[in-house]
Amino acid sequence: MSVLNIPEGIEGDYIETKKDNLFFDVKGIHHPNERKICFLRFYPHPDGDRIKDGIFFKKVYDLSERFSILREKFPKYLYSSKDLDMELQTVRNEDIKKIYTPREYFNGLNEKANLTQIENCSKRLCDLFISKGDIPENSIGISGSLMVGLDKDDSDIDIIINGTERGLKFQKKLIKIFKESNKCRKYNSKEYESHYNWRFGGSDITFNDYIRSEQRKLHQGKFDGIDFFIRYIKSPNDWQGTYYDYKFKNCGRVKLKALILDSKDSIFTPCSYKINTSKILGKNFLLNEINFKDILEVNSFRARFCEHAKEGETVFVEGKLEKVNYKNELEYYRVLLTDQTKDKMIIVN
């Protein structure tokens, strides 16, 4: 396979601002020319439990809390996008101090003499995937708090694998890796229970509905006792269009029943499912007339919805309905899953 020419400032990368000492995690692969779409992850706070360069930081998880912090203290990083028809968090190019990339960080670990316990564990996990999963060194990296030097003793390992075909082939090899490695394993029952509270706490999704999808997923588990999660990013050649080729319109919320036609892209971030919508169960449209047969996709930038359903399964989906216009040539509707407590995809057969 050819060497991937991966640009900076995509999913998995982090941005540090010149002022305010903020760290954002980049979302998606399409961005406006003058800014990067990214969401607040770490911000200075005297009560923070992480420290870097003598500054204490807090990590923020909840999406609404991220918006609240920026609205109250750093409103310059909020951006109303007409193209996406929503409010975003962004950093303008001139405000970027540094872009951290997972590949550069992993390469740095290979050259570093004295590694911490979590650094050593992260490097060994990548080495395992390289040797047993045939992943080229320039296609794997380590993201998250570790990459920006704001990790804690209980931090997990956030692995990034770049390349469409590489990701699809490696995903299949994970089955063998889990079977053969005495260090790398899937979660046990107790760990699934704790993940349920973490990922779907506050929602009305039952544990049985959650575990039906979750226990099949291969992109997460434990390595040497430490949680790890794999995010797959498609090859740049497969990034269809640019930010400016798409126009989205918020059409309110929708509940529907659909058949999964294609789940191949469900391992990637953003994840995507091709669907055949069979029934609308609830709607609150901003548009008056929508043919439910034109709702063709379910998408999400949230990792919790990766590998969530498979081809041939029928699912109940609740989320934000968007009208998609691509280059003024193709028009269809999609359901976007973003909200932790409201949005869902549940297998019903």
PyMOL commands that set and color helices and strands:
alter all, ss='L'
color gray80, all
select helices_A, chain A and resi 63-73+75-77+93-95+102-111+117-133+137-139+164-180+189-200+207-214+236-238+243-245+264-267+292-294+303-305
alter helices_A, ss='H'
color red, helices_A
select strands_A, chain A and resi 14-17+23-26+35-44+50-52+55-59+78-81+86-92+96-100+140-143+157-162+184-185+220-223+226-233+246-262+271-285+295-300+314-326+330-337+344-347
alter strands_A, ss='S'
color yellow, strands_A
deselect
rebuild
show_as cartoon
